[in-house]
Amino acid sequence: MSSRAERTYFGDWLWTVDRALIAALVALMVAGLVFLMAGGPPVAERLGLSPFHFVNRQVLYLIPALMILVGVSFLSLRMVRRVALWVYATSIALCILALHFGPEIKGAHRWIAIGPLGIQPSEFVKPAFVVLAAWAFSEGARRRDMPGALLAILLLPATVVPLILQPDFGQTMLVAITWGGLFFVAGLHWLWVAGLGGAGLVGVFAAYTLLPHVRERFERFLNKDSGDSFQVATALESFSKGGWFGRGPGEGSIKRILPDAHTDFIFSVTGEEFGVVVCIAVLGIFAFIVLRGLALARRSEECFVRLAVTGLVLMFGLQACINMMVNVHLMPAKGMTLPFVSYGGSSLLSLALGMGFLLALTRRRPRAEMLDRLVPAGRTRP
């Protein structure tokens, strides 16, 4: 145990980090392993793998994910910005390399091989993009000689163009909506917000018109008879079979025919085996993380922290909402994982990075330390 009297590095961290957020994130990770034990074995058997192949690999990914989560949470605000800039530049470069040298999987070039591992660099772009956009907006508000808003505006196309070329419409939409939320929270004029909203609608229409796979997903969502809607229809059936309290662990049958029962549709598997009550509890954990983050952002006196924390929890909550809404047929399929619950190494590591940023930004810091960062260099603080 650590006491307040002990001035150790770990002791300072333990008393300044938000332990409620850590508990909620660990609860999601543990729940993800439990749910993956239900949804993973049938998929592994269909692929000729050992029954717990995906569970074992998820445990192996969780070890570095926890190290990233805790390690990044130790960073100062300045180091958070520097790490985000490095991760962003590296990930964008890897996205561009994936377009030319990455394997084609389901018609998209999203992956790149680094040794024996396959990495989806677009996952790591997201948390770094939020931190950099928040920094640009905050610097523009703090310094009149800094074109922060213009930099934040230029940052959006620099990020989404490589994603569109892959193509990855789901991640593009997630990044654009989060950026729009940051734009609004930064306090810029509502005419800008309305104009950007209109531009977003134009972008969705262009994607519907120009990208066949996007058009097919919209048409299947609006009319299930217009194409193959097997996965969505089967996912909906799993909730009706599970009822309020589920059929019991290992007793589900839908997971045996759902192709993505361990990733995109793990929420449906959870609904059948553990029931709607457990699904609501999982939803409650996601809601707690988002609301807790927003409450901590509201208490901060520094604009950068408020914007960055708001953007990180907004992106986290949106990704969870998109996955769950697809599972209950409230929006077209997007191929997006459920944070910390779905199987996926790149997704898990990038989420750990983003939540590590969140914990670092929301740590309690002495007021004198905050004031020193707000006063321009060369001047003394009163």
PyMOL commands that set and color helices and strands:
alter all, ss='L'
color gray80, all
select helices_A, chain A and resi 9-16+19-46+53-73+77-101+121-142+148-165+169-185+190-210+212-222+224-226+230-242+254-256+266-299+303-327+345-361+367-374
alter helices_A, ss='H'
color red, helices_A
select strands_A, chain A and resi 112-114+117-119
alter strands_A, ss='S'
color yellow, strands_A
deselect
rebuild
show_as cartoon
